[in-house]
Amino acid sequence: MDNISPAGGAQGAAASQDLIMLKKTQDLAKQQSAQLLEALPPPPQSPSPAGVGGNLDITA
């Protein structure tokens, strides 16, 4: 049980540092993905009038 308990001495301290580093890495990835999403151009507008063929191309 010492291997999985957080109070396992040096192993617990190393595991705690690992969790802190993992959290920081996840936060950084979250910020980077938000920046990438903001940098995307707006989606193209449909050439059809609103409500006509929004999901299907019905022209022949």
C-alpha positions as CSV (number, residue, x, y, z in Angstrom):
1,M,0.0,0.0,0.0
2,D,3.0,2.3,0.4
3,N,3.5,2.5,-3.3
4,I,0.0,4.0,-4.0
5,S,-0.4,6.1,-0.8
6,P,0.4,9.8,-1.2
7,A,2.3,9.7,2.2
8,G,4.8,7.2,0.9
9,G,7.9,9.4,1.6
10,A,10.1,10.2,-1.3
11,Q,7.9,8.3,-3.7
12,G,4.9,10.4,-2.6
13,A,6.8,13.6,-3.1
14,A,7.9,12.5,-6.5
15,A,4.4,11.6,-7.4
16,S,3.1,14.9,-6.2
17,Q,5.7,16.7,-8.3
18,D,4.7,14.6,-11.3
19,L,1.0,15.5,-10.8
20,I,1.9,19.2,-10.6
21,M,3.9,19.0,-13.8
22,L,1.1,17.1,-15.5
23,K,-1.4,19.8,-14.5
24,K,0.8,22.6,-15.8
25,T,1.3,20.7,-19.1
26,Q,-2.5,20.3,-19.4
27,D,-3.1,24.0,-18.7
28,L,-0.5,25.0,-21.3
29,A,-2.1,22.7,-23.9
30,K,-5.5,24.2,-23.1
31,Q,-4.3,27.7,-23.6
32,Q,-2.5,26.8,-26.9
33,S,-5.6,25.1,-28.3
34,A,-7.7,28.1,-27.4
35,Q,-5.3,30.4,-29.2
36,L,-5.4,28.1,-32.3
37,L,-9.2,28.1,-32.3
38,E,-9.3,31.9,-32.1
39,A,-6.9,32.1,-35.0
40,L,-9.1,30.1,-37.3
41,P,-11.0,32.1,-40.0
42,P,-14.8,32.2,-39.8
43,P,-16.5,29.3,-41.6
44,P,-17.6,30.1,-45.2
45,Q,-21.2,31.2,-45.8
46,S,-23.6,29.1,-47.7
47,P,-24.3,30.4,-51.3
48,S,-28.0,29.5,-50.9
49,P,-30.5,31.8,-49.3
50,A,-31.2,31.1,-45.6
51,G,-33.3,28.0,-45.1
52,V,-32.8,26.6,-48.6
53,G,-30.6,23.6,-49.0
54,G,-28.8,24.2,-45.8
55,N,-27.8,20.5,-45.4
56,L,-28.5,19.1,-48.9
57,D,-27.5,20.3,-52.3
58,I,-30.8,20.1,-54.2
59,T,-29.8,21.7,-57.5
60,A,-29.6,19.5,-60.6
